[in-house]
Structure formats: C-alpha cells, structure tokens
Amino acid sequence: MSEKKNEKQHKKPEHEEESEIQKRFKRHPFVFIGTVLVLIIVIIAFVLVPAIVPGEGIASSQFTFGYWDKKPVAYSSGGFFASMREQYSNIARFYQISEYQVWRSAFEATVIRTAVLDIMNKSGYTPSKAIVDKRVAALPQFQENGRFSAIKYKKLDAASRIKLWQDMSNDIIIERYHEDSGAIKSADAEADFFGRMVLPQRKFKFVGFSYSSYPDEEAAAYANKNPVMFKTLYLSRITVSSGEREAQAILNKIRSNETTFEDAARAQSEDNYADMGGDTGATMSYELSLEIPDEEQRVSVINLAKDEISEVIRVPSGWVFFRANEPSRPSDLQDAATLEKVRLFLMDNERGVIEDWLLAQAENFARQARTEGFDAAAASDDIDSYDFGAVPINYGDSPLFPAVSASQPPGLNGVETDENFWQTAFATPMGEPSRPIVLGGSNDNIVVLYPDEEIIDDADSVENSKTSFSGWWLSNQTQRSITNTILTSKKFEDNFVSTYFRLFSGS
C-alpha cells in the first residue's frame, strides 16, 4: 500500500526522534519509563492483540453482537474478539470475574478497535507497505539465529499471509491513532497544582510494639485474675439437632443404663466428636461461653463431678448434654500451650487489655525518647528501629507519589489508607517522637514515629510530579475519553445482552 502525505507530515526524521527521547529519558528516567509502561499497558488492554499465531483457520460461523456505523462487530474463531476473550479469560483465573464480564470486556475492546480503524480509514491514513513488511519480518515466529527467515515465512499459506499482513497493518493504524490522541495535554495549571502536592516530604524513624510481644507473665497474670474462665475441662458431649425431646430421650436411656454414653454418641450424636464417643479432649472453660451464653448453665457444666452428666441445654447447633470425664482443674500456666490459649482468648475477646499494656510501653518509650533522644531510647530498651521515606502525604497510595511501601518497612502494611497515621506523621514537630499510633488491619502493631528530615523545596521533585501527572492524564484520561466517546456514540448499536443470552441459553 502507498504511504499518504499526512503520514509524512506527522513523521519526524529518526535522528530527531531519538534525540528527543534521549533528552526526556535523561531528565526524568523513572517517570519516563513509568509513563511509557502505562501507555503500553493501556494500548494492549484496549486495542492491541499479541502477534497472531500463523496457521489458525477462520471459523465459517460467527456471531454478531453489535454494529459500528453498520459494520458488524462479530465473534469468530481466530478473530480479534476471540483473542481478547481468551486474554480476559486468563485474567479471570486470578480474579473474581464472571464469564459474562469476560465476554463483555472483549466485546467492548472489539468495538473500540473497529471504531478506531473506521475513523482512521475515513481520515485517509494508510501505513506504507515497507513499514508493515518490516514489522511482520520482526515477529518472533519468523526468526532464526536472530535474523528473519524467509523459509519460515513461506511455510504460511497465502490466506494466512494476507490475514497476518492485514492484522499488522491494523495494529500500526491503531498505534498512530493513539500517538495522535496523545498530543492532547492536561491543563498546565492542573499539572502545577498536582506537582506541588509532592511537597513537603518527610523521612521517618519508627519503633513498633507488636501484639505478639505481649509477655507470658502478663497473660498468666490475667488468667490468675480470672481463674474460672481458664479452668481445664475434660468433657464428652452428645449433640442432637432434631429437638429437645429426642435429646432428653437419649439422656434418659444413658441414665437408666440402657446404653452407654459412648455408644449413644457414636450412634446418635451430630457433631465432630461422635466418632470419638463424644470425647472433646482437654478444653478451657472460656470456650463454653461461645456456645452457652447463660452463665448459670455454663457454671453447672464446669462444676460437674467425675462421670456426672448435665441436663439438656439449648445451643446454636441444637440441644446438647455433657459428661465430665474428670473434674475441672486449674490450668497449668507454666505450660506454653496453655499460655498460648490465654493469649488467643485475649486477642479475640479482650484485645483492649493487650492494647492498653502496649500503649503504656509505647508512651514510656516516647517520654524516654524526648529526654534521651530517639536512637538512645531504642538502644537502652533493646527495641529495633526502622526508617522509611522521604514521602509526602500520600493518603490512598497514589502511584504518582512516593509511597511508604517503597521502603518496605515492617509492620506498616496498609497505613496508606490510615487517616490517623498520616495526620500524626505530619502534625508531629520535627525531631520529636509522635504519640503512639494504633494501627489497624493486619498489622497488630502500635508505632511511635520520629520525623527526622523534611524536604520543603525540591524543584526536581515538583517537575517529576508534574511530568508523572501529565503521563497519567495522557494514558488514563485520554483513553477513558476515547472509550466513552465510542461506546456512547449513535453509530454504535449494542446487541450484546440479547446475543449473549441467546447464544449461551440456547433459546
């Protein structure tokens, strides 16, 4: 095909293009690379498809899901629609995306591609034969020892060659469309405002007080203050879901010696202990509170004598009665497994007890740091100190600003969306320890921050932020505008829903 004049007008000499790219890369290498990567991702996601695998036939049947300016947007094996559906299906394996969404996304990508090709065709743009040939020759399936192999290319039949050449030509047209669309820029005032948001930046030191550091002595002290809650029980149980009368009938047979507790449990109990004759093993009395909220009933079970059987008790799973295999006894608080159970109880039910203790430790550290210095206080208390930054107030973890996670500080997962964290971090005077911050989410951590450096004026950071914003605006907003314009156009006839359900319901 012949190259049109307007392509020559857009095209710069190769040495000029390389020179400008080199200049931009040297000025802002990370921003430049990030912007290019985002653009590549956007183009691939919405309009491009990986190099066509030669030799795939075209199905004789196809399904039309809509029209662009009376041109059908159809699904056929080996076509762009089918290729996009396969790509989205691969993504759906790792995310909760329905098959309907997969097909819909592939359909919209095909509509956009069809519309862009139509727009460019009407504008008179056609890539030169030389450019298309060069791109085809660079495809990996035609390479041998790092060079184009005419023998491999000629193995394709004529129809496959024509289709491959046309697909590549269309890809080049799509690229040119996005290059031209990329000439649109964000407003300078908006970019300036965004650029200034990168300052001030602060660097921090911090120490953490993890919930897992709650000492065994404190857990044992809590258990000693609440001895009834942490008695060790040796119980067997029978659970019946059909009704209280049925449970009482089984209990009566056991009491009248018509059957043993173990045989009745194996034959009629409906819980996980039935196969073990109802034996629940060693448990702690607080575990009963989850199932028996009534304190009087719960205490009656805890105080059962050996071989004594309780009355029938209503529980969420039905009706249950217990037998004491051994009398309850105080727990051994020297045993590590027992202390771990106490700790788990506190984490699940009395988290505030641990939090209050840790807050007291953190406040003591902060007071000590104000008098001795942060590093000295950490060293004297044998506490590990970490650092992160420099970061601005990046609430929400915008990829356009430096992030806390970039420093990979331990125990600060998810602080990007913790409003209390950011307020404290930037309200604390420089060179002073912050008040303790209770972190949420999966951290189980209380931290004391120490801002030790602040960057207020940095022209390079501001300029990089402006460039980053412009790249994001270009790749994000421009693509979104193109997508919305096409999908809301009167030229677009959307028959996806009816075609999809007719195709997959068989009606």
PEQUISUL-V312427 format. One line per field, one symbol per residue. phi: phi as a letter, one per 40 degrees, with the letter a starting at -180 (. if undefined). psi: psi as a letter, one per 40 degrees, with the letter a starting at -180 (. if undefined). A space follows every 50 residues. Layout:
BEGIN
phi=???
psi=???
END
This chain:
BEGIN
phi=.cccccccccccddcccccccccccccbdccccccccccccccccbbbbd dcccgccbcccabcbiabfgccbbbadgccdccccccccccccbbcbccc cdccccccccdccccccccccccgcaccccccdccccccccbcafgbcbc cccccccdccccccccccdcccccdcdcccccccbcccccccccdcccbc bbbbbabbbccccdcccccccccccbcccbccbbbbabbbbciccccccc ccccccgcacdccccccbcbbcbdccggccgcbbccccccbbcccccccc cccccdgcbcccbcbdcibabbbccaccadccccccccccccccccccbb dccccccccccccccccccccchccccccccfbcbbaahcbccbcgfccc bdbdcccfccgbcgcdbccccccccbccdcgbccccbcccgccfabbbcb cbabbbbacccccccccccccccccccccccccccccbccccbbbcdccc cccccgb
psi=iihiddddddhiiddddddddddddddgdddddddddddddddddddiii hhhiehihidiihheaihfehhgihiheiddddddddddddedeighidd ddddddddddddddddddddddeehhiidddddddddehdeeihfeihhd dddeeiiddddddddddddddddddddddddeehiihddddddddeeeii iiiiiiiigideehidddddddddegdddfihigiiihhhediddddddd dddddefdiidddddddeifaeedeeeeheahiidddddddgdhdddddd ddehiheihiihhhidebiiiihhdiiiiiiheehddddddddddddddf ddddddddddddddddddddddidddddddefhhiiiiaiiagghefhee iiidddefhiefheedfhdddddddeehiieiiiihhhiabedfihihig hehhhdhgddddddddddddddddddddddddddddeeieehhhfddddd dddeee.
END
